[in-house]
Amino acid sequence: MTYARIEIAPSILAANFAKLGDDVRIVAEAGADIIHVDVMDGHFVPNISLGIPVLASLRKATHLPLDVHLMIEQPELYIADFIRAGGNRILVHQEATVHLDRALAMVRELGAEAGAAINPATPVTMLSEVLDKVDTVLVMTVNPGFGGQKFIPNTYEKIRQLNQMRARYNASFRIEVDGGVDLENTAELAQAGANTFVAGTSIFHTADPAAATRQLKKLATQALSQKA
């Protein structure tokens, strides 16, 4: 069982924070499905990004769901706050907590969609015990921490493995990909099994972010229909 609907998730890490509301509105009107929000603490990843106040402000600026990617240590301490601030889908890294099952259960109990994220060097089998507890699995296709990195090709195989596991267990979790997603690899990612495409630089660092959003969605949707 797979999701039929493609999601394009523009990542605001690459947006212009001086006009964040405008940037989000542009991609929403172009057909973006969900807004990806990277939260970094400078410990789990070597960068620091936005936090709860920015998420709360963003919640007021868009009707789209907010896909909150927690690249932080001890995520359990902050899950409730990010949901209260407006997060609709909370993604927790397998590598960031020794209590992944508990963290995912907490997300669902608080009314949000639960997602597990893995870094490029983490085998998908590390999630085998929680696949019945997730709405989404996020495969990092670059090493997390900074935008604009090049896609790591061997992550295609991880997506295929997850897609096979999804079919084997008749599961319905989404496969989300984040890092180096662009017009060159979107179709192949969709054919491998990805449903949700996080794109930052390839949307917000173009001359026409609306057109880039539409084109990414077109390529992914066409690839999925061809696969079917």
N, C-alpha and C positions, 0 to 999 in steps of 0.2 A: 504494500500500500504506500503510495506517495501523495504528496500534495500536488494538485494540478495547478495551483496559482503561484505564479512567480512574484517575488517581492524585490523591489529595488529599495535599498536602504542607504541613502546619502549619509556620509559621515561628516558631522559638523567639525571634526578635528581639522579639516581642510577648508572650512568656510572662513569668511571674513567676520571676525567677532565684533567689529565695529558696526556691522549691519547684519547680524545673525538672523534677526527676524525676517528681513527681506530675502536673504539667501534661502531660508527654509520655505518661505512662501513661494518662491520661484520654482523650486523643485517639487513642492506639493502640487502646484497647478500643472506641472508637466507630467504628473502621474506617479511620483514617488509614493511608496506604500507605507513606509515606516522610517523614522529618523534614528540614525545610529549615533549614540553618545558614548564616547570613550572616556572612562574615568581612570586616571593613573595616579599612583601615590608616590612615585619616586623610589619605591622599595621593590615591589614586585616587578616593575619595569623601570628602566632608566629615564623616566620622564615624569613630569607633573602636568596634569591637565585640569579641566574644570571639575566642579563639585556640586553639591546639593543646591546652593543658591542659583547657579546657572540653569540647572535642570528645572527648578521650579519656575524660573522666568520663561524658559523655553516652553514649558507646559502651557503657559498662558498665550503663547504666540502661534500655536499650531493645533489643529484638530487631529493630526496624525499620531499614531501610537509611537511611543518612545522606547527604543531598543537600547537598554543600558548595559554596557560592557564593562564589568568591574575588573579592572586590572590592578587589584589591590590585595594586600595581605589582610588576613582575618576578615573576609567579606561579610561573615555572619554579623559582625558588629554594626554594619551599615545598611544591610538589606532593607530593613523596615523604613529607614529614613529616605532611601531612594525611591521606594514605592510610594511613600506619603508625598514625596515631591513631584510625583507624576509618572514614574517609570511603569511601563506596561509589560515589558519583557526584561527580565533580569538575567544576565549571563555571568556565571561564576566559573572561574578557572579551576580545573581539576588540580592544577599544580599549586594553587594558592591556599588550599584548605585540606586538612586531614579529615574533615567532616563534610564531604561533598553531599552525601545523602541528606544529612541534617539541613544543610544550606538550601538545597533544592526544595525540601519539604517546607521550609520556612517561607520561601518565595510563594509557593502555591497556597499555603495557608493564609497568606496576606493578600491573596486575590490577583496576583500577577502570573504571567507565563514564566516558567522556569527553563533556563538554558544552561547547559554545561559547555565550557570552552576548553580547547586543548591547543597547546603550542605546537609548532611544526615538528619538534623532536619527540612528542608524546604519542605513543601508539594509540590507535582508536580502541584497542582492547581494554585500555584503562577505564573506559566508560561502560563496559559490558554489564556491570551490576546496577547501573542507574538508568539504562535506556528506557525502562518502563516508567520513569519518574520525570522525564524531560519532555518539553514541548519543542525544544530546539537544541541542536548540537552545533556549536560554532567551531569551525576548523580555521585556525589561523594559518594563512598562506604566506605570511612573512613573520619574522620574529617581532613580537609586540613591543610597542613603545614609541614608534615614530611613523608618521605618514610618509607616503611617497616612495616606499621601498619597492624593490623588484619582487615579483611573484616567484615563489619557490616551486619549481616544476614537480618535484616528487610528492607534493601534497595532492595532486590529482588522484594518486593511488589511494590515499587515505579517504578521500571523498567516495571513491568507488567501493571501498571496503565498508564504509558506513552505509552506503546505499544498499549493499548486499545484506548487511545486518538488519536494516530496516525491513527489507522484503522477507527475510528469513523469519523474523519475529512478527510479521504483519503489523508493524508499528507505524505510527503516523507522525513522528517527530520531523521537524524541518531540518535540513542541512544548510547551514549558513556559512558563507565564506567571506573572509575579511583579510585584505592585504594584496595590493597590486592588481586588483580586479579592474579590467578595462575592456575596451572594444575588441582587443585581440584575443582574449581568453574566455570571455563570458559564455560563448556558445559551447565550448568544450567543457566548461564547468557545469553548465546545465545538463549536458549529455552524461556527465559523470554522476549526476544525482543532486547537485545543488539546487536549492529552491530560493534562498535569500542571498542577495548579492550586496555586500557592503562596498561602497565606492566613495572615496573622498577626493583625491587628486584628480581622478579621471572625470569627475563631475565639476567640482568647484574651481579647479585650476584650468578650466577651458574658457574659450571666448563666449560660449553659450551653454551654461549649465542646464538649462531646460532641454535643449536639443540633445545633450549628452545623456540626460536621464531617460528621455524617450527612446534613444537609440539602444541603450543598454537593455531596456525592458523589451524592445522589439527583438533583439538578438537572442536573449534568453528564452523568450516565449516561443520563438520560431524553432529554436533548438529542442525545446521540450516537446513541441508538437511533432517534430520529425522523429524524435526518440520513440514517441508513443506509436 
